[in-house]
């Protein structure tokens, strides 16, 4: 029977291509390890072998969040094998791994955000260079202004942008659609990119509907977004930090937790609650640095 990874990848519906690749990569890594341990097919795997694999990952100093992700991929894979009758029972049904830890997401302060979002000056650039600059401005404003995941931003089509209504329609995790408002500055940046910049990056092979394009005229990808941050940020900054900052700043300003949950597209309120801890950390920091008796 082997491992049937190609069939498994086709079975993972309702997920982004990046998520599907991550599932398959994690299961493939286990399969290669299992073969070295003398097990060459899924039918030969038992719970003890799976636990040995997680212990092996721990000895290799993988982060707890990474091990938890790999365990999740294995649970999904073996549940799929059991559902289609390839296994008598699911050896990963109760497989548990260490939690992802309590590290809080990084939040950009006001100075960092102003420096990042300040439009680059027009220094007589070529049409191509100006188009790239306008695109970068729009990407950064939208990541922070709407709290989008990078994959959500890269997947936007022109029809998803309603600049008159100041909204963006997003296809999130699990193929769940949501409509997110954007502020005036973000809408203005998007309008400049669409009206003045996009045509200079578009080519004969460009996807007609893609909202954002890279220098090759292809749809903008997550690596392209990371390069934008590397160019524009004064310190190493992950694109997801803008989403973290969006949520935390809303809560700091008094937004309701459930409203923030809807804006972020979280299925569970528990996922959103991490930002309340971030806000508490900032509150304590401000208290400690400003109160005369602190």
C-alpha positions in Angstrom: 0.0 0.0 0.0 2.9 2.4 0.7 2.0 5.9 2.0 -0.3 7.2 -0.8 0.8 10.8 -0.2 -0.5 12.1 -3.5 -4.0 10.7 -2.7 -3.8 12.2 0.8 -3.0 15.6 -0.6 -6.1 15.4 -2.8 -8.2 14.5 0.2 -7.3 17.7 2.1 -10.2 19.9 1.0 -11.0 23.4 2.2 -7.4 24.4 2.9 -5.0 26.8 1.2 -2.3 25.3 -1.0 0.3 26.2 1.6 -1.5 24.3 4.3 -1.9 21.2 2.0 1.9 21.3 1.2 2.6 21.6 4.9 0.5 18.5 5.7 2.1 16.4 3.0 5.6 17.6 3.9 5.1 16.7 7.6 3.7 13.2 6.7 6.5 12.6 4.2 9.1 13.4 6.8 7.5 10.9 9.1 7.4 8.3 6.4 11.1 8.7 5.6 11.9 8.3 9.3 9.6 5.3 9.6 11.3 3.6 6.6 14.7 4.0 8.4 13.1 2.4 11.4 12.0 -0.6 9.3 8.4 0.3 8.6 7.7 0.9 4.9 4.0 1.5 4.8 1.2 3.1 6.8 -0.3 -0.2 7.7 2.8 -1.0 9.8 2.5 2.1 12.0 1.3 1.8 15.6 0.9 4.2 18.4 4.3 3.4 19.9 6.1 4.2 16.7 4.3 7.6 16.5 5.2 8.4 20.1 8.9 7.4 19.3 8.8 9.8 16.4 7.6 12.7 18.5 10.3 11.9 21.1 12.8 11.9 18.3 11.7 15.4 17.2 12.1 16.6 20.8 15.7 15.3 20.9 16.4 17.1 17.6 15.3 20.4 19.4 12.3 21.1 17.3 10.1 23.8 18.7 7.0 22.7 20.6 4.8 24.4 18.1 6.5 22.6 15.2 6.0 19.2 16.9 2.4 20.0 17.6 1.9 20.9 14.0 3.5 17.7 12.8 1.3 15.7 15.2 -1.8 17.4 13.8 -0.7 16.4 10.3 -0.2 12.8 11.3 -3.6 12.7 13.1 -5.3 13.9 9.9 -3.3 11.5 7.7 -4.1 8.4 9.7 -7.7 9.4 10.2 -8.0 9.6 6.4 -6.4 6.2 6.0 -8.8 4.7 8.5 -11.9 6.3 6.9 -11.1 4.8 3.6 -10.6 1.3 5.1 -6.8 1.0 4.5 -6.2 0.6 8.3 -8.1 -1.6 10.8 -7.8 1.2 13.4 -6.3 4.7 13.6 -3.0 4.6 15.5 -2.9 8.4 15.8 -6.4 8.9 17.2 -5.2 10.0 20.6 -1.8 11.2 19.6 -0.8 14.2 21.7 2.1 16.6 21.4 3.4 19.5 23.5 1.5 22.7 23.1 2.9 25.5 21.1 4.1 27.4 24.1 3.0 30.8 25.4 5.2 33.1 23.4 3.2 36.3 22.7 3.1 37.7 19.2 5.3 40.7 18.4 3.4 44.0 18.2 4.9 47.0 16.4 4.9 50.2 18.3 3.7 53.5 16.9 7.1 54.6 15.7 7.8 51.4 13.9 4.4 51.5 12.2 4.8 55.1 11.1 8.2 54.4 9.6 6.9 51.3 7.9 3.8 52.8 6.5 5.2 56.2 5.5 5.0 56.3 1.7 8.5 56.3 0.1 9.3 59.7 -1.5 9.0 60.0 -5.3 12.6 60.6 -6.4 12.0 60.7 -10.1 11.7 56.9 -10.3 11.1 55.0 -13.5 7.6 53.9 -14.2 8.4 50.4 -13.0 10.1 51.5 -9.8 7.2 53.8 -9.0 4.7 51.0 -9.7 6.6 48.7 -7.2 6.6 51.5 -4.6 2.9 52.1 -5.0 2.2 48.3 -4.7 4.4 48.0 -1.6 2.5 51.0 0.0 -0.8 49.3 -0.7 0.3 45.9 0.5 1.6 47.2 3.9 -1.5 49.5 4.4 -3.8 46.5 3.8 -1.9 44.1 6.0 -2.2 46.4 8.9 -5.4 48.2 8.0 -7.4 45.0 7.6 -5.4 42.5 9.6 -5.2 40.1 6.7 -3.1 36.9 6.6 -0.4 37.0 4.0 -2.1 34.2 2.0 -5.4 36.1 2.1 -3.8 39.2 0.7 -2.0 37.3 -2.0 -5.2 35.6 -3.0 -7.2 38.8 -3.5 -8.8 39.5 -6.9 -9.8 42.9 -8.2 -13.4 42.0 -7.7 -12.7 41.6 -4.0 -11.8 45.2 -3.5 -14.7 47.7 -3.1 -13.0 51.0 -2.6 -16.2 53.0 -2.7 -17.7 51.0 0.2 -14.2 50.8 1.8 -14.4 47.0 2.2 -12.3 43.9 1.1 -13.8 40.5 0.7 -11.5 37.8 1.9 -11.4 34.1 1.5 -9.9 32.8 4.7 -9.0 29.5 6.3 -11.5 26.7 5.6 -12.7 28.6 2.5 -14.7 30.9 4.8 -15.5 34.2 3.3 -15.6 37.5 5.3 -15.9 41.2 4.5 -13.4 43.5 6.2 -13.6 47.3 6.3 -10.5 49.3 5.4 -9.7 52.8 6.5 -9.4 55.8 4.2 -5.5 55.8 4.0 -5.5 52.1 3.0 -8.2 52.7 0.4 -6.3 55.7 -1.0 -3.1 53.5 -1.3 -5.1 50.8 -3.1 -6.6 53.3 -5.5 -3.1 54.7 -6.4 -1.8 51.2 -7.0 -4.7 50.2 -9.1 -5.0 53.4 -11.1 -1.3 54.3 -11.5 0.9 51.3 -10.8 -0.6 47.9 -11.6 -0.5 48.3 -15.4 3.2 48.7 -15.3 3.7 45.3 -13.7 1.1 43.5 -15.8 2.2 41.5 -18.8 0.6 39.2 -21.4 0.8 36.2 -19.1 -0.4 38.1 -15.9 -3.5 36.7 -14.2 -6.2 39.2 -15.2 -8.0 39.2 -11.9 -5.1 39.3 -9.5 -5.1 42.4 -7.2 -1.4 42.3 -6.6 1.4 41.4 -9.0 5.2 40.9 -8.6 7.9 42.2 -10.8 7.5 39.2 -13.2 3.9 40.0 -13.7 2.7 36.9 -11.7 0.4 37.0 -8.7 2.2 38.3 -5.6 3.3 35.5 -3.3 4.1 35.2 0.4 7.9 35.4 -0.4 7.3 38.6 -2.3 5.5 40.1 0.7 8.4 39.1 3.0 10.8 40.9 0.7 8.7 44.0 0.9 9.0 43.9 4.7 12.7 43.3 4.4 13.1 46.4 2.2 10.8 48.7 4.2 11.3 47.7 7.9 14.2 49.1 9.9 14.3 45.8 11.9 13.5 42.2 11.1 9.7 42.1 10.9 7.5 39.2 9.9 4.4 40.0 7.8 2.2 38.4 10.4 3.4 41.0 12.9 1.1 43.5 11.1 -1.9 41.3 11.7 -0.9 40.9 15.4 -0.6 44.7 15.7 -3.9 45.2 14.0 -5.7 43.0 16.6 -3.9 44.3 19.6 -4.3 48.0 18.7 -8.1 47.5 18.2 -8.4 45.9 21.6 -6.2 48.6 23.2 -8.7 51.1 21.7 -11.7 49.4 23.3 -12.9 47.1 20.5 -15.1 44.1 21.6 -13.3 40.8 21.5 -16.0 39.2 19.3 -15.7 42.0 16.8 -12.0 41.4 16.5 -12.6 37.7 16.2 -14.9 38.4 13.2 -12.4 40.8 11.6 -9.6 38.3 11.9 -11.7 35.4 10.6 -11.0 33.2 13.7 -13.3 30.2 14.0 -12.8 30.1 17.8 -12.9 33.0 20.2 -10.1 31.2 22.2 -7.7 31.9 19.3 -8.5 35.6 19.5 -8.0 35.7 23.3 -4.2 35.6 22.9 -4.4 39.3 22.0 -6.0 40.2 25.3 -2.8 38.8 27.0 -0.8 41.0 24.7 -2.8 44.0 25.7 -2.4 43.2 29.4 1.3 42.9 28.9 1.4 46.4 27.4 -0.9 47.7 30.1 1.5 46.5 32.8 4.5 47.9 30.9 2.9 51.3 30.7 1.9 51.2 34.3 5.3 50.2 35.5 7.0 52.9 33.5 4.6 55.8 34.3 3.1 55.3 37.7 5.1 57.2 40.4 4.8 54.4 42.9 5.4 51.5 40.5 
